[in-house]
Amino acid sequence: MTDSESASEDTLETARRLRLAINRIRRLSRQAGEPSGVTRSQEVVLLVLRRQGPLSTAELAEIERVRPQSMGEIVRGLVEIGMVTKEPHPTDGRRELVTLTRVGKAVVERSSASRDAELADLIASRLDNEARATLDDALEVLERLAAEK
């Protein structure tokens, strides 16, 4: 076996372990409950809009790597429950921008606070100071890995 094959196998094992850990942490985070009847897909859209501001449905679909039709369904559901509005684009009359409402902002902030508190409790209860410092160091690497291109 060559060094590149070994590195590739090591990288695949790292990827597998990372994926499994992320999935477990995500499941634990979901146990905090779904806020105000909002699905996880809807919550993700609310988080993107909070972070990036008004966007078109096509832009949201591109960011979340889903079909525009799928994102259209998610956005329609959010409009129906008053979490977002669709406003005409200021320079392109053919497009609409999806914008958070006050209710949507409150839901996403409450949900984020709940999930952050749940994860902080998990970290505090399962990791000692040395492990928390290691996690802090690892976050820099994970943030680079997760960065948009």
N, C-alpha and C positions, 0 to 999 in steps of 0.2 A: 504494500500500500504506500502511495506517495504522500508527501507532506500536504499537497493540495487536497487529495482525497480525504486525508485525516482531518484537515481543517474544515472541509466541507461537512463531514460527519459530525464534527464537534459543533459547527454552526447550526446544523439541523437539530441536534439535541438541545442546544441553547434555545433555538426558536420554539421547539416543542414545549420545553419547560416554561418559557415566558408566556406562550399562548395559554397553557393550562393555568398558570398563576393568575393571569389577567382575567380569565373566565371565572375562576373561583372568587377573586376579589369583586368582580362585577356582580356575581350572584349574592355575595354578602351585602353589597351596597344596595341591591334591589330589595333586600329584606326590610329596608327602611320604609318601604311602601311607595306606591305610586301616588303622586300628589294630585289631589282634586280630580281623580278620574282620568288624568292625562296618561296616555301610553308612553312607553319608553321612546318610541320613534318621534312622537310629538314633543316630548321633553327635549330630545336632542335638537330639534329644530328651534325650539325656544332658546336653548343655550347658544346656538350659533347666532341667532338674531340678537341676543343680548351682547355677545362678544363682538359681532361685526356690524351691527346696525341693519337697516332695511336692505333687503336683497330680493331679487326676482326668484320665482319658483325654479327657473332653470339654473340660476346660480346656486340655490340651496341644493338642488339635485346633484350638481357637479361637486360641491363641497362634500356631500355625504355619499357620493358615488352610488347613487340610485337612479333609476329611470325617471325622467321628468314626469311621466304619468303617475308613477308611485308617489313622488313628492307632491304632485298636484292633489292627490287624495289626502295626504297628511295635512297639507295646508288647508284644504276645504274643511276638514274636521276641526282644525284649530279656529277657523273663521266661525264655524257654526257654534262653538262653545265660547266665543268672545275672547280668545287668547291673542289673536292677531287680526289685523285688518289688511285689506289689499287696496293700495292707493295708486293712482296713475303715476307712471314714471315721469319725472319733471322734464326730461328732454326727449323721450321716446314714447310717443302716444300709443304704440302697439304693445308696450309692456306695462306690467304692474309691479309695484314693490310690496313685499310682505313686511309688515311692521308690527312689533309687539304692542299690545295694549297695556294699560295699567294693570289689568287683571293678569295678563300674561307675564308681565315683569314680576309681579308679586308671587305668582306660582313658581316661576323659575328660581327666584331668589330663596323662597322657602324650601324648595326641593334641594337646591344646592347646599343650603345651610344644613339641612337634615342629613344629606349624604356625607358631607364633610365631617359633621359631628360623629356620625356612625363610623366612618373610616378612622377618624382620630382616636375614638375609643378602642377600635380594633388594634391600631398601632400601639397605643399606650398599654393595652392589656397583654399583648403577645410579644412585644419586642423590648429588650432592655436598651439602655442608653447606647451601648456600642452598636447594636443592630440598627437602631434608629439613625445613628450617624452614617452607617453603611448605606442605609436606604436613602438618606439625603444625597450622598455621593452618587448613588445609582440613578437617582432622578435626573441628574444632569445628562447622563447618557441616554436615558429613556426619552427625555424631552427632545434631544437631538434626533433620535430615531423617529419620533412621532411628528417632527416638524414638517410643515408643508414644504414642498420643493421650491 
